[in-house]
Amino acid sequence: MSEETSIPSGLDAARRLQAAIRISMNTGSFYDTKFFVFSRRRSGSGLIDTPRPVYANSALLKAASPYCQTLLASGFQESRVVNINTTYPPEWPSHLETYDYEDDSDFEDEESLTEPEDSEVSSSGTTSESLPDATSEPTEVNVDHVIEPTPRLGRTVLISNAAYATWNALVYYIFTGEVVFKTLRSCPAMFSEVDV
C-alpha cells in the first residue's frame, strides 16, 4: 500500500503477477483488497442481492487499470485501510433496487443459486459458517480457548455496477491476462468453456 509496494504500469500480466508475488514475499500478504459484488437477481421483484467477496491485490489492479488506480487512490472511501477479515458492512445496502444493465446474464437467478462450498456472505452480512444449526443443541464455549483471527489490513470496496461473475472474471484477467468464457445458458451444451 506504500510506494515501495507499487508495480509499474505498462508491464504485461505475467510480469505484473511476478512483481506482486515478490512484494508479497516481503509483506506476508498477497491479497489486500476485498470487493463485495452482488451475485443474484430475485425473480419477481428483480432486486439484485447476495453480495459475495472477491479478493484482489491492489498493486496489480492499479498497475493494470487507470480505473482501479483512481478507485483505490487516497481521498476516496475505498482508500481507507480497514480489517478485510470482517463480514459485509451492515451500513452498506443489502440489495440494489435498480441496476444499470437490466439484461445482465451474469447474475444467478434466485432458483439457480446454489449454496457456496466455502463460507460466503449473505445479504444480511453473515457468513454461512456463522449461522447456527437449528437442530443442534447449544454448546458451551470456553472463552479461554477462543482464538481471534489476526486483523488483515487492506481495503474493502462495494461494487454496485457489475455482477459478481463479471467482476471475478475481470480480476482474474488482470492477474493472469487470460479470459475464460462460460457456456451461455441460451446455447446448447455442446459448447464448453473457451480460453482466450
C-alpha positions as CSV (number, residue, x, y, z in Angstrom):
1,M,0.0,0.0,0.0
2,S,3.0,2.3,0.1
3,E,5.1,3.4,-2.8
4,E,7.6,0.6,-2.3
5,T,4.8,-1.9,-2.9
6,S,3.6,-0.4,-6.2
7,I,4.0,-2.1,-9.6
8,P,4.9,0.0,-12.7
9,S,2.2,0.3,-15.2
10,G,2.9,-0.9,-18.7
11,L,4.0,-4.4,-17.7
12,D,2.3,-7.4,-19.2
13,A,0.1,-9.6,-17.0
14,A,2.8,-12.2,-16.3
15,R,5.4,-9.5,-15.2
16,R,2.8,-7.8,-13.0
17,L,1.9,-11.1,-11.3
18,Q,5.6,-11.8,-10.7
19,A,6.1,-8.3,-9.2
20,A,3.1,-8.8,-6.9
21,I,4.4,-12.2,-5.8
22,R,7.8,-10.6,-5.0
23,I,6.2,-7.9,-3.0
24,S,4.0,-10.4,-1.1
25,M,7.1,-12.3,-0.1
26,N,8.3,-9.3,1.8
27,T,4.9,-8.1,3.1
28,G,3.5,-11.5,4.0
29,S,0.2,-10.8,2.3
30,F,-0.8,-11.2,-1.4
31,Y,-4.5,-10.0,-1.1
32,D,-5.0,-6.6,0.4
33,T,-8.3,-5.6,-1.3
34,K,-11.8,-7.2,-0.8
35,F,-14.5,-6.3,-3.2
36,F,-18.2,-7.1,-2.3
37,V,-20.1,-7.6,-5.5
38,F,-23.8,-8.6,-5.8
39,S,-24.4,-12.0,-7.3
40,R,-28.1,-12.8,-7.6
41,R,-31.3,-11.4,-9.2
42,R,-34.5,-12.2,-7.4
43,S,-37.3,-13.5,-9.6
44,G,-40.5,-11.4,-9.4
45,S,-39.1,-8.3,-7.8
46,G,-35.9,-8.1,-9.9
47,L,-33.9,-7.0,-6.8
48,I,-30.2,-7.5,-7.0
49,D,-28.8,-9.1,-3.8
50,T,-26.4,-11.6,-2.2
51,P,-23.1,-9.7,-2.1
52,R,-20.1,-12.0,-2.3
53,P,-16.4,-11.3,-1.8
54,V,-13.7,-11.1,-4.5
55,Y,-10.2,-10.8,-3.1
56,A,-7.5,-8.9,-5.1
57,N,-4.1,-7.4,-4.9
58,S,-4.3,-3.6,-5.1
59,A,-0.8,-3.1,-6.7
60,L,-1.8,-5.5,-9.5
61,L,-5.1,-3.7,-10.1
62,K,-3.6,-0.2,-10.0
63,A,-0.8,-1.2,-12.4
64,A,-3.2,-2.7,-14.9
65,S,-6.1,-0.2,-14.9
66,P,-6.4,3.6,-14.6
67,Y,-10.0,3.0,-13.3
68,C,-8.7,0.9,-10.4
69,Q,-5.9,3.4,-9.8
70,T,-8.5,6.1,-9.3
71,L,-10.8,3.8,-7.4
72,L,-8.1,2.9,-4.8
73,A,-6.4,6.3,-4.7
74,S,-6.2,8.3,-1.5
75,G,-9.1,10.6,-0.8
76,F,-11.8,8.0,-1.6
77,Q,-13.6,5.9,1.0
78,E,-12.1,2.8,-0.6
79,S,-8.6,4.1,0.1
80,R,-9.1,3.8,3.9
81,V,-7.2,0.9,5.4
82,V,-9.5,-1.4,7.4
83,N,-9.6,-5.0,8.6
84,I,-10.6,-7.1,5.5
85,N,-11.4,-10.2,7.6
86,T,-14.7,-8.6,8.6
87,T,-18.1,-9.5,7.1
88,Y,-20.2,-7.4,4.8
89,P,-20.5,-3.9,6.5
90,P,-24.0,-3.5,7.9
91,E,-24.1,0.1,6.8
92,W,-23.9,-0.9,3.1
93,P,-27.0,-1.8,1.2
94,S,-28.2,-5.4,1.3
95,H,-29.6,-5.2,-2.2
96,L,-30.0,-2.9,-5.2
97,E,-33.4,-1.9,-6.4
98,T,-32.1,-0.5,-9.7
99,Y,-29.3,-1.8,-11.8
100,D,-28.0,-0.1,-15.0
101,Y,-27.9,-3.2,-17.2
102,E,-31.3,-4.9,-16.9
103,D,-30.4,-7.9,-19.1
104,D,-27.1,-8.8,-17.3
105,S,-26.9,-12.6,-17.6
106,D,-24.0,-12.8,-15.2
107,F,-26.4,-12.7,-12.2
108,E,-27.5,-16.0,-10.8
109,D,-31.3,-16.5,-10.8
110,E,-32.8,-16.9,-7.4
111,E,-33.8,-20.5,-8.3
112,S,-30.4,-21.5,-9.6
113,L,-28.2,-20.1,-6.8
114,T,-26.6,-23.0,-5.1
115,E,-25.1,-23.0,-1.6
116,P,-21.4,-22.0,-1.9
117,E,-18.8,-24.5,-0.9
118,D,-16.9,-22.1,1.2
119,S,-18.4,-19.7,3.7
120,E,-20.0,-16.8,1.7
121,V,-21.6,-13.6,2.7
122,S,-25.3,-13.3,2.8
123,S,-27.2,-10.1,2.1
124,S,-27.5,-9.6,5.9
125,G,-23.7,-9.7,6.3
126,T,-23.5,-13.1,8.0
127,T,-21.4,-16.0,6.7
128,S,-22.7,-19.5,6.3
129,E,-20.2,-20.6,8.9
130,S,-21.7,-18.2,11.4
131,L,-25.3,-19.4,11.1
132,P,-26.3,-21.7,13.9
133,D,-27.8,-25.1,13.1
134,A,-31.4,-25.0,14.3
135,T,-31.3,-28.7,15.1
136,S,-28.2,-28.7,17.2
137,E,-28.1,-28.3,21.0
138,P,-26.5,-25.1,22.3
139,T,-22.9,-25.7,23.2
140,E,-20.8,-24.0,25.9
141,V,-17.8,-22.2,24.7
142,N,-14.7,-21.8,26.8
143,V,-13.6,-18.3,26.1
144,D,-10.1,-19.1,27.3
145,H,-9.5,-21.2,24.2
146,V,-11.1,-18.9,21.6
147,I,-8.6,-17.5,19.2
148,E,-9.5,-14.3,17.5
149,P,-8.2,-14.1,13.9
150,T,-5.5,-11.5,13.3
151,P,-6.8,-8.4,11.6
152,R,-5.7,-8.3,7.9
153,L,-5.4,-4.7,6.9
154,G,-6.5,-3.7,3.4
155,R,-9.3,-2.0,1.5
156,T,-13.0,-3.1,1.3
157,V,-14.9,-1.8,-1.7
158,L,-18.5,-2.2,-2.7
159,I,-19.1,-2.7,-6.5
160,S,-22.6,-2.0,-7.4
161,N,-22.3,-1.6,-11.2
162,A,-21.2,-5.2,-12.1
163,A,-22.3,-8.7,-11.4
164,Y,-20.1,-11.0,-9.2
165,A,-19.3,-13.3,-12.1
166,T,-18.2,-10.3,-14.2
167,W,-16.0,-8.7,-11.5
168,N,-14.5,-12.1,-10.6
169,A,-13.6,-12.6,-14.3
170,L,-12.1,-9.1,-14.6
171,V,-9.9,-9.6,-11.5
172,Y,-8.8,-13.0,-12.9
173,Y,-8.0,-11.3,-16.2
174,I,-6.0,-8.6,-14.5
175,F,-4.0,-11.2,-12.6
176,T,-3.3,-13.6,-15.5
177,G,-4.1,-11.9,-18.8
178,E,-6.4,-14.8,-19.6
179,V,-10.1,-14.8,-20.2
180,V,-12.4,-17.8,-19.8
181,F,-15.9,-17.6,-21.3
182,K,-18.6,-19.8,-19.7
183,T,-21.1,-21.5,-21.8
184,L,-24.1,-19.3,-22.5
185,R,-27.3,-20.6,-20.9
186,S,-29.1,-20.0,-24.2
187,C,-26.6,-22.2,-26.2
188,P,-26.6,-26.0,-26.4
189,A,-24.4,-27.9,-24.0
190,M,-22.1,-28.9,-27.0
191,F,-20.2,-25.6,-26.4
192,S,-17.8,-25.8,-23.5
193,E,-15.7,-23.2,-21.7
194,V,-13.3,-21.5,-24.0
195,D,-9.9,-20.0,-23.0
196,V,-8.8,-16.9,-24.8
